[in-house]
Amino acid sequence: METTRHDTATVYVVGDGAVALHEHEGLGKWLPPGGHVDRDELPHEAGLREVREETGLDAELVAERDDIGSATVEALPKPRHVQLADVNVHDGFVGHQHVDLVYYARADSREIDPAAGEQPADAWRWFTAEDLEATDALDPDVAEIGRRAIETVPE
């Protein structure tokens, strides 16, 4: 049996020393904004699109780019993390995985205003580093990456 893999992009958005997470209704987990990379998108573009759709925030990536390029090669923003996430597991077989490129971004506002069809604003919460450490409601990777994003993104 074959495992299906999709490319995804996730963005840990930091605003005023806290990271935005929502309780994903389908997975029952607290997660940052993110989703599938469409065929016509670059990963960082998909991440920022997902941020706009899911939160209404106009975020700015905090990402390095290589200084190597040419007339036909452009350096893209580097993800902070690359993860392989099992999405669909049955009887020990992984049927679906996400190859997730994880970025950090800065938001000038904490006002969540999702697009129509997205989870409502009250599904979102801003977690400080102390909040991330004090709760066991988060997967360990989400809490750790959230802490690193808060440490990394300048205010």
C-alpha positions as CSV (number, residue, x, y, z in Angstrom):
1,M,0.0,0.0,0.0
2,E,1.2,3.5,-0.8
3,T,1.5,6.5,1.5
4,T,0.2,9.7,0.0
5,R,2.2,12.8,0.9
6,H,1.1,16.5,0.4
7,D,3.2,19.6,0.8
8,T,1.9,22.0,3.5
9,A,3.0,25.3,5.0
10,T,2.5,26.4,8.6
11,V,3.2,29.8,10.1
12,Y,3.7,30.6,13.8
13,V,2.5,34.1,14.0
14,V,3.9,36.2,16.8
15,G,2.2,39.4,18.0
16,D,3.2,41.3,21.1
17,G,5.1,38.4,22.6
18,A,2.6,35.7,22.0
19,V,1.8,33.1,19.3
20,A,-1.6,32.6,17.8
21,L,-3.0,29.0,18.0
22,H,-6.5,27.7,17.3
23,E,-8.2,24.5,18.4
24,H,-8.5,22.7,15.0
25,E,-12.1,21.4,14.9
26,G,-11.2,18.4,12.7
27,L,-8.1,17.2,14.6
28,G,-9.0,18.4,18.1
29,K,-5.5,19.9,18.6
30,W,-4.2,23.4,19.1
31,L,-2.4,24.4,16.0
32,P,-1.0,27.5,14.2
33,P,-2.4,28.6,10.9
34,G,-1.4,26.5,7.9
35,G,-2.5,24.2,5.2
36,H,-1.8,22.6,1.8
37,V,0.4,24.3,-0.8
38,D,-1.7,24.8,-3.9
39,R,-0.2,23.8,-7.3
40,D,0.4,27.4,-8.3
41,E,1.9,28.5,-5.0
42,L,5.3,28.6,-3.4
43,P,5.4,27.3,0.2
44,H,5.9,30.7,1.9
45,E,3.1,32.2,-0.2
46,A,0.8,29.4,0.9
47,G,1.7,29.9,4.5
48,L,0.9,33.6,4.3
49,R,-2.4,32.9,2.4
50,E,-3.4,30.5,5.2
51,V,-2.6,33.1,7.8
52,R,-4.8,35.7,6.0
53,E,-7.7,33.2,5.5
54,E,-7.6,31.7,9.0
55,T,-6.8,34.8,11.1
56,G,-7.4,37.8,8.9
57,L,-3.9,39.0,10.0
58,D,-1.5,40.5,7.5
59,A,1.7,38.9,8.7
60,E,5.3,39.4,7.7
61,L,7.6,36.4,7.4
62,V,10.7,36.5,9.6
63,A,12.9,34.3,7.4
64,E,16.4,34.3,5.9
65,R,17.1,33.9,2.3
66,D,20.3,32.6,0.7
67,D,22.4,35.2,-1.1
68,I,22.9,32.9,-4.1
69,G,20.8,33.4,-7.2
70,S,21.0,34.2,-10.9
71,A,18.8,35.5,-13.7
72,T,16.8,32.2,-13.5
73,V,17.2,31.3,-9.8
74,E,15.5,33.1,-6.9
75,A,16.4,32.4,-3.3
76,L,13.2,31.7,-1.3
77,P,12.5,32.4,2.4
78,K,13.9,29.5,4.4
79,P,11.5,27.6,6.7
80,R,12.6,27.3,10.3
81,H,11.6,23.7,10.5
82,V,10.7,20.9,8.1
83,Q,8.4,18.2,9.6
84,L,6.8,15.0,8.4
85,A,3.4,14.6,10.0
86,D,1.3,11.5,10.0
87,V,-2.3,12.5,9.2
88,N,-4.0,9.2,8.6
89,V,-2.9,6.0,10.4
90,H,-4.9,2.8,10.4
91,D,-3.7,-0.5,11.9
92,G,-0.1,0.7,12.0
93,F,-0.1,1.8,8.3
94,V,0.4,5.5,7.5
95,G,-1.9,6.3,4.6
96,H,-1.4,10.1,4.4
97,Q,1.4,12.4,5.5
98,H,2.1,16.1,5.3
99,V,5.6,17.4,4.5
100,D,5.3,20.6,6.5
101,L,7.5,23.7,6.0
102,V,7.2,25.7,9.1
103,Y,7.8,29.5,9.1
104,Y,7.8,32.3,11.7
105,A,6.0,35.6,11.1
106,R,5.3,38.9,12.9
107,A,1.8,40.5,13.1
108,D,1.3,44.1,14.1
109,S,-2.2,43.3,15.5
110,R,-3.8,40.6,17.6
111,E,-7.2,41.2,16.2
112,I,-8.4,37.9,14.7
113,D,-10.9,38.2,11.9
114,P,-11.1,35.0,9.9
115,A,-12.5,34.8,6.4
116,A,-16.0,33.4,5.8
117,G,-16.0,29.6,6.2
118,E,-13.0,29.5,8.5
119,Q,-13.2,28.8,12.3
120,P,-14.5,31.7,14.2
121,A,-12.3,34.2,16.1
122,D,-13.2,32.7,19.5
123,A,-11.5,29.4,18.4
124,W,-8.2,31.3,18.5
125,R,-6.0,32.2,21.5
126,W,-2.7,34.0,21.9
127,F,-0.2,32.0,24.0
128,T,2.7,33.6,25.7
129,A,5.9,31.6,26.4
130,E,4.6,31.1,29.9
131,D,1.2,29.9,28.7
132,L,2.9,27.4,26.4
133,E,4.9,26.0,29.3
134,A,2.0,26.0,31.7
135,T,-0.4,23.9,29.6
136,D,-0.5,20.3,28.7
137,A,-3.2,20.9,26.1
138,L,-0.6,21.3,23.3
139,D,1.5,18.7,21.5
140,P,5.1,19.0,22.6
141,D,6.3,20.1,19.1
142,V,3.7,22.9,18.9
143,A,4.6,24.2,22.4
144,E,8.4,24.1,21.6
145,I,8.1,25.7,18.2
146,G,5.8,28.4,19.6
147,R,8.4,29.2,22.3
148,R,11.1,29.4,19.7
149,A,9.0,31.6,17.5
150,I,8.4,34.0,20.4
151,E,12.1,34.1,21.2
152,T,13.1,34.7,17.5
153,V,10.5,37.2,16.2
154,P,11.4,40.8,17.2
155,E,8.6,42.9,18.5
